[in-house]
Amino acid sequence: MSVDTKSGGVEFRNVTRRFGNVVAVDNVSFTADPGTLVTLLGPSGCGKTTTLRMIAGLESVSEGTVLIGGKDVTLLHATDRSVAMVFQSYALFPHMTVIENVSFGLEMSGFSRKDREEKAAEGLRLVGLAGFEGRLPSELSGGQQQRVAVARALVLEPEVLLFDEPLSNLDAKLRRRMRDDIRDLQQSLGLTSVYVTHDQEEALAVSDKIIVMNRAVIAQEGTPRDLYERPADRFVADFIGGANLIEGRITGRVERSATVDVGGVFLNVPDRPEAPEDVLVAIRPNAIRLDTTRQQEGLPVVVRKSVYLGSHMEYALESEVGELFAIDHNVAGAVAPGTDAVACFTETGMALVAR
């Protein structure tokens, strides 16, 4: 089975969606380049699922333009758009076999039985389910059911494949495996994909570009590394990976680095030239190291909570600048609650953000 993605990009131009007096998506513009996977990320109610449904044609556009492959599809019905969606609930027919589920859309499109079976078998092979054709959905695991749903979408050979929280019903270990499988499949086929999730780790793992949404608008967009290392504001810093947000004052600037006074400790942070003197410093939990000898320079802290999580320790720390959260992979040197220590900060994992 071939998947043609030469003209499968998605573009939103000043798109708004209203439900009565409620604005679910407010003047949003973005592009998903052909062959890339773009994730819409944000908390519940931010507008990401409504945005996805407008790409699919399942929600109408109040204002603005939606283009797929350079073609204006704003007024086209869902069935007239070259898109396919993988739903959160899988939406498999329980009384149909696996191959009947996968070929259902092809039957509705008028393919012959032979062509349907050939395409469905190839779709199952792509997702690693060759040999499962005769099983019912109830005889499959959750991950296998999700693979069937992906195969059903792929056999339609869409220009754009849409994923609506596809892994939310799976356990943590299976989520990791399935997200890797989806990413590998998307890259091998070069299929333009738009993916919705509220899970920031999932978004970082699968995306070429992440669009962070908050309160119906785009808060920031960029590569996973851009958003993690250079968050634009406190919302993005906290939502992508979690961050300690501490008030500070810039005391000097040299080239691309700013010296920031944080509670009497001077930190070198990548500069934002537009940042005022009074700033917020976003410090990632893994940028903090504890010195229990208190010989190094840093911020005095007291360990309030110490949690062992197998591969790493998590610490809640009390300090003069507020409570801090730290992650340390040195489980052998775990620090007990109640310990006085100094929080030292690494050169990476810090950024200036707007207050």
N, C-alpha and C positions, 0 to 999 in steps of 0.2 A: 504493500500500500504506500502510495506517495502522498506527501502533504505539501501543498504549494503555499509558501508563505512570502512570495515575492512582493505582494501588495497588501500584506496583512497588518499594517500599522493601525493604531487607534489614536484619534485626536479629539480632545474636547476644547471647544472655543467658547469661553464665557457661558458655561452651562449652569442653569439654575433649575431647581425642582422645588415646587411649593406644594404643600398639602394644606389647602385652606390658608390660614394665617401662619402656618409653620413652614419655615424655610429649611428643607432637609439638606440641600446642596446649594451653595451660594456663590455664583459667578466663578466657577471652577474652570481652569484651563490647564491642560497637560497633554503630553504625547507619550505613547508607548511605541517605540521604534520596532519595525518588523524583526521578528526572530528573537525578541527579548522577553524576559519575564519581569513584569512590573507589579509590585505589591501595593495595594491600598491598605494602609495600616492605621489603626486608631481605636479608641475606646468605643463601647457601645453607644449608638446614637450620634456618631460623628459624621455620618453621611456616606461611609465607604460602600455599604451594601446597596444603597440607593444608586450610587454612581455605577456600580457594576451592573445593576439591573437596567440602567439607561443604555449601557453599551449593548446589552442583550435585546433591548426593545421591550422589556417587561415592565418598564416604567416610562411614561411619556416625559418629554422635556418641556418645562415651562418657558424657558428662554435659552437661546444659544444654539450651538451646532455640534452634532456628533458626526465624525467621519471615520470610516473604516476603509483601509486601502485607498485613501484619498477621495472616496466617494461619500457624499452627504447622505447619511442614512437616518437623519433626525426623524423623519416622518414615516419611515419604513416599518412595517409590522415585523415582529420577532421572527416569523417564519421566512421572511424575505431577506434576512441578514445572514451572512456567512459566518455565524458564530455558533458555538456549542458550549453548554455549561455543565460543570460537575457540581452537584448540589451537596450541601452539608449532610442531608439525610439519605444520600445515595439514590433514593427514588427508584428502586428496583421493583419490578413486578414479582410478587412472591410466588405466583403460580406458574411463572415462566422459567424455563431453564436458562442457564448462563448465556448460551449462544442465542436464544430467543430474545433475551433482554438486550444483548449487544446489537442484534440486527433489527430491533423494533423500529428505530428511526429510518433505517434504510427501506423497510417495508412501506412505511408511510410516504417515502419519497418515490416509490414505484419501481424499485429494483427487482429483478427477477430473483426467484428463490436461490438459484445457483450463485448469482453474484452476491446476494446477501450473505450466504453461508461462507463464501470465500473471503469476503471483506471482514466478516465477524471473526473468522478463524485467525486472520492476520492481525486484527486488533487484539485478540487475546494473546497471541504470540508476543506482540510488542510489550504487553504489560506482564508477561511471565505467567500466563494462565492457560497455556496450551495443555489440553488434556482435561480441562474442567468444563467442557462444553455442555455436558449433559446434567450437571448438578443444578440443584435449586439454590436460591440465595440463602435459605435457612441452613444449608449444608456448608456454608462458607464462613470463614472468620470475618471480622470487621474489616481488616486490611484487604482481604480478598474481595469483599463486596465493593470496597472503594476502587479497586483495580478494575472491576467490571464496569463501574460507572465511568471511569476514565476511558476504557476501551469503547464503550458505547458512544462517547463524545468524539473520539478520534476517528471512528469509521465514517463519520459524516464529512471528514476532510474539511474542517472549517478554516477560514482565514485566521480566526481568533478563538482561543480556548479560554474559557472563564472558569475560575475556581471560587466557590463561595464557602469559606471556612471548611475546606474539605477534610481536615484532620481532627476536628473538634470532638468527634465521637470516639476517638481511639485513645488507648492508654499511652503513657509517655514514651515507652520504648518503641512501640509501633509507630508513633507519630514521627520519631526521628528517622526510622527506616523509610516510611512512606514519603516524607518530604524529600529525602535523598533520591528516591525512585522517581518522583515527579520531576525533580530538577534534571536528573540524568535524561529522562525521556524527552523533556522539553528541549534540552540542548541538542540531543541527537537528531531530533526532527526539525529543529530550527523553527519551532512553532511559536508565534506571538501569543503570549499568555498574560492575562490580568488576574491577579490572585488577591483575595480578600482574607485578612486575618486580624485578630487583635493580639496575637502572640508575637512579641518583638523578636524572640530568638528564632522562631520559624521564618519571619520575614528576612532577618539577616542571613539565614542559611540558603534561601532559595532565590533571592532577587538579584537582577541586574540593577534595578532602580527601585527605591522605596518612596512612596508618596504618603507622608504622614498627614492625616486629616484630624481636625479638631473643631468642633462646633460648626460644621457644615463648610469649612474652608480648608485650604491646604496650608498647613503650618510650615512645612519644609519638604523639599524633595531632593533626592540625590542618591549616590551609591550607598550601599550599607556602610562602607568605611567613612564616607563623608558625614553621614548622619551621626554615627557613633563618636567620631573623633572631633567633629565640628558642628555640634548642635546649635541651631539658630537662637533658641530661647529656652526658658526653664521647662516648658511643657515637653519639648522634644528631648531635652537632656534627661528628664526624669522618665519619659515613656520608653525611650530607646536605651535599654540596658540598665536603667536606674542610675542615679547620680546623687552624690552629696552636694547640695547647693549652699554655698557659704558666701556671705558678704565679704568683700575685700575692697582695697583701694590700690589703684595703680600708682606706683612710686617712680617708675622709670620704664623707658622703652628703648630697646636696642634691636635694630633691624626688624625681624619678625617675632621678637620675643618681648613680653611685658613682665616686669617684676611687680608682683602683687603682694601687698601686706595683708595676711590673713591671721588675725589674732596674734600679731607680733611675730609671725613666721613669714619669711619672704620666699615666695614661690615663683619660679620661672615658668610662664604659661605662654603658649602660642598666642600672638597678639591678634586682636581685631582692631584695625586702625580707627573704625568708627566708634569704638567703645569709649564711654566717658570714664572719668577717674574712678567713680564709685561703680563697682561691678559685682556680678555674681560669678563665682568660680565653680564650675561643675567638676567634681572630682569623682572618678569612677571607683567603685569599691575595691577593685584589684590594684589601684594605684596607691593604696595605703599599706604600709608595713609597720608592725609593732616592734619597738625596741624596749624590752623589759628591763634592760640594764640602765636605761635612761641616760646613756652616754652620748647619744647622737642628738643633733639639733632637730627640733620638730615641735609638734603641738602636744602639750601634756594632756593625757586622757586617762580615764578609768574604764576598765573593761566591765561593762554592765551585764553582758550576756555572751556566752560562748557556745556555739552549736556545731557539733560534728556531723558532717554530711558525706562521709566516706572519702571523696576525692578532694575535699577542701573544708576549711573552717569558715564559719560566718561569725562575725563579731559585731555587737552593738556597743558603741563607745560613747562615753560622756566627755564633753570638753567645754571650754569657755565659749566656743562659737556655736554650740549646739550639739545634738546627737549625730554621730557619724555611723555609717554602716561600712564594714570592711570585709573583704574576702581574702583568705590566705590559703595557698595550697600546701603549706608546711604543716601537715596534720601531726607530724611527729613532735613538733615544737608547739603544740596547742597551749594557749594562754588561758588560765583559769579566770572565771568571773571574780571581780573585786581587785584584780591586779592593777597597780599603777604602772603606766607605760608612757612612751612617747610615740606619737603617730608621725612616721616619716613618709614623705611623698616622693613617688618615682617621677622621672622626667616625662614619661608618657602617661596618658589617661586623664589629662586635665584640659579644660577649655574655658574660655570666657563666654558668657551668655548674657543676653539682655535681661534686665531685671523684670 
